[in-house]
Amino acid sequence: MPAKRKLDILEDKEDASDIAKRARVAEPSASASAEKSKKSKATKPQYTSWKDVELDGEDEGEVPIYDDCNTIRRKIRALQKTPGFKVTHWLKEIGNINSNSYGRFMSLKGPDGGAENGTYYAAYVYFEKVRIFEGKKKTPTRIAAEEGRPLERRQSRGVWTFTG
């Protein structure tokens, strides 16, 4: 009889394990619990990352904003205190935001200071996705803001034109 190759030995072991698996009979309680878990997954979406969360209007870049600039800056500062956090990596993850734009946004003051900055919108979308991913409830301030109308995101500061 010729000597067997390693591949032949591995295939024989796999065939034996397949036969053993087919011979096992699943208990009815295990299958019932599996069906229940499938139903619960269908009712509540399971996300593997905050990036998997989809917001209304995200594809068009028109997610309604309910937090002002001061709130977003406060959340960013709290995020910076987490161990191992790197601003440059975070800026790349939330939408490839320029670090100069981020620096300008963080240096501005007031609830509207920086509303036209791209960092404001990208950070808001990030924090909203993280809130949904972690299953946290909306804050009372957020609920009050939703009852009104969403904050506007200004696109630019304007252009001066001279006629004459």
C-alpha distance (Angstrom), angle and dihedral (degrees) to the residues before:
residue distance angle dihedral
M1 . . .
P2 3.84 . .
A3 3.80 119.8 .
K4 3.77 113.9 -96.6
R5 3.75 122.1 -117.7
K6 3.79 120.2 -126.1
L7 3.79 90.3 -111.5
D8 3.82 91.3 56.6
I9 3.80 91.1 51.9
L10 3.80 91.6 50.2
E11 3.80 91.9 49.2
D12 3.83 90.9 51.4
K13 3.82 90.5 52.4
E14 3.81 91.4 49.0
D15 3.81 91.3 51.2
A16 3.80 90.7 52.1
S17 3.79 92.6 49.5
D18 3.84 91.2 49.3
I19 3.81 90.6 53.8
A20 3.81 91.0 49.4
K21 3.81 91.1 49.9
R22 3.81 92.4 51.1
A23 3.79 91.3 49.2
R24 3.79 92.5 58.3
V25 3.75 116.8 94.0
A26 3.80 117.8 -146.1
E27 3.76 116.6 -127.1
P28 3.82 114.7 -117.5
S29 3.82 93.1 -126.3
A30 3.80 91.3 57.6
S31 3.79 92.5 52.3
A32 3.81 91.6 46.9
S33 3.79 91.8 53.4
A34 3.82 89.6 47.9
E35 3.81 90.1 53.9
K36 3.81 91.3 49.6
S37 3.80 91.4 51.6
K38 3.81 90.2 50.3
K39 3.81 90.2 52.8
S40 3.80 93.0 49.0
K41 3.80 90.3 50.0
A42 3.79 89.8 52.5
T43 3.81 93.4 53.9
K44 3.80 97.4 44.1
P45 3.80 117.6 34.5
Q46 3.78 114.7 -126.6
Y47 3.78 115.2 -140.9
T48 3.77 125.2 -161.2
S49 3.80 93.7 -162.5
W50 3.79 140.2 6.6
K51 3.81 86.8 -106.5
D52 3.83 90.0 67.5
V53 3.82 92.7 62.5
E54 3.82 113.1 102.1
L55 3.81 119.8 -152.5
D56 3.80 126.1 -159.2
G57 3.80 109.5 -97.4
E58 3.78 94.2 11.3
D59 3.80 94.4 122.5
E60 3.80 90.9 55.2
G61 3.81 93.7 42.4
E62 3.80 90.9 -116.4
V63 3.80 105.4 116.3
P64 3.83 107.7 156.0
I65 3.82 109.5 -113.8
Y66 3.80 119.8 -140.2
D67 3.83 101.1 169.4
D68 3.79 122.9 76.1
C69 3.81 124.1 -132.2
N70 3.81 93.9 -97.5
T71 3.80 90.7 56.3
I72 3.80 92.0 49.9
R73 3.82 91.6 48.5
R74 3.82 89.5 49.9
K75 3.82 90.8 51.3
I76 3.81 91.1 48.2
R77 3.82 91.6 51.3
A78 3.80 90.2 50.0
L79 3.81 89.5 49.4
Q80 3.81 90.4 51.8
K81 3.81 89.9 60.0
T82 3.80 92.8 62.1
P83 3.81 112.0 104.6
G84 3.79 115.5 -101.7
F85 3.82 94.0 15.8
K86 3.81 114.9 147.1
V87 3.80 118.6 -169.2
T88 3.81 94.4 -151.4
H89 3.81 92.8 54.1
W90 3.80 90.9 46.8
L91 3.81 92.9 49.3
K92 3.78 89.9 52.5
E93 3.82 91.9 49.3
I94 3.80 96.3 50.2
G95 3.77 95.2 52.0
N96 3.80 112.3 -50.6
I97 3.81 92.8 -80.8
N98 3.80 117.0 -172.4
S99 3.80 113.5 -112.8
N100 3.83 90.7 -132.9
S101 3.80 90.0 56.8
Y102 3.80 89.1 49.2
G103 3.81 91.5 49.8
R104 3.80 92.4 50.6
F105 3.80 91.7 48.3
M106 3.80 92.9 50.6
S107 3.81 92.8 48.0
L108 3.82 94.7 53.6
K109 3.80 122.0 93.7
G110 3.78 135.6 -144.3
P111 3.80 136.2 40.7
D112 3.83 92.4 -75.6
G113 3.79 98.5 34.1
G114 3.78 104.6 116.9
A115 3.79 99.4 10.8
E116 3.81 89.6 132.8
N117 3.80 92.6 50.9
G118 3.81 118.1 105.6
T119 3.80 90.6 -135.4
Y120 3.81 90.2 65.1
Y121 3.80 94.6 57.2
A122 3.81 95.7 40.2
A123 3.82 92.9 47.7
Y124 3.81 91.9 47.3
V125 3.81 91.1 52.4
Y126 3.82 89.8 47.5
F127 3.81 94.3 50.7
E128 3.81 91.9 45.4
K129 3.82 91.3 51.5
V130 3.80 91.3 47.7
R131 3.82 90.3 49.9
I132 3.81 91.1 53.0
F133 3.83 92.8 42.4
E134 3.81 92.1 52.6
G135 3.81 91.7 44.4
K136 3.80 94.5 -123.5
K137 3.78 120.8 160.8
K138 3.78 124.7 -116.9
T139 3.79 116.3 -93.8
P140 3.83 119.7 -116.7
T141 3.81 89.0 -111.9
R142 3.78 89.9 54.3
I143 3.82 92.3 48.6
A144 3.82 90.3 50.6
A145 3.81 90.4 49.7
E146 3.81 91.2 51.0
E147 3.80 90.6 54.6
G148 3.80 88.3 59.3
R149 3.74 120.7 45.0
P150 3.81 124.8 -70.8
L151 3.78 120.1 -94.3
E152 3.77 116.4 -97.2
R153 3.74 122.3 -116.6
R154 3.77 108.4 -141.3
Q155 3.77 113.3 -143.2
S156 3.80 100.1 -154.2
R157 3.76 141.9 -11.9
G158 3.78 93.7 -111.2
V159 3.77 137.1 -102.0
W160 3.77 127.1 -101.0
T161 3.78 114.9 -135.1
F162 3.77 124.9 -173.8
T163 3.76 123.2 -151.9
G164 3.71 124.4 -169.7
